[in-house]
Amino acid sequence: MKATTTTLLRHAFDVMDSLKNKQITVEDAKAQGNIIKQANNVLRYELDRAIALQKFEGLTIRDIEDK
């Protein structure tokens, strides 16, 4: 499964529904919430990295040191 914000949100809502219907425990929901948070951090990192690569395309290390 490809991780996107849409799939993360869908999973989060599924977890909330499961908790509401007492299919999982609060501890299980907390664990799933932590996993969702970590996955979101990875997505944010990848976005920031892509922006930085595009912004500094063609810039060498020596150019960064001179500034």
C-alpha positions, 0 to 999 in steps of 0.5 A, a space after each residue: 500500500 502506498 502511503 499518502 495523506 489520504 490513506 493515513 487519514 482513512 486509516 485514522 478514521 478507521 481506527 476511531 470507528 473501531 474504537 467507537 465500536 469497541 473493536 479495539 482497546 484504547 491502548 491499541 488506538 494509541 499505538 495506531 495513532 503513534 504509527 500514523 504520527 511517525 508516517 506523517 513525519 516521514 511524509 513531511 520530511 520527504 516533502 521538505 527534502 523535495 522542496 530543498 532539492 528543487 530550490 538548491 538544484 545545481 548548487 554545490 557544497 562549495 557555493 553553500 560554504 561561501 555564503 
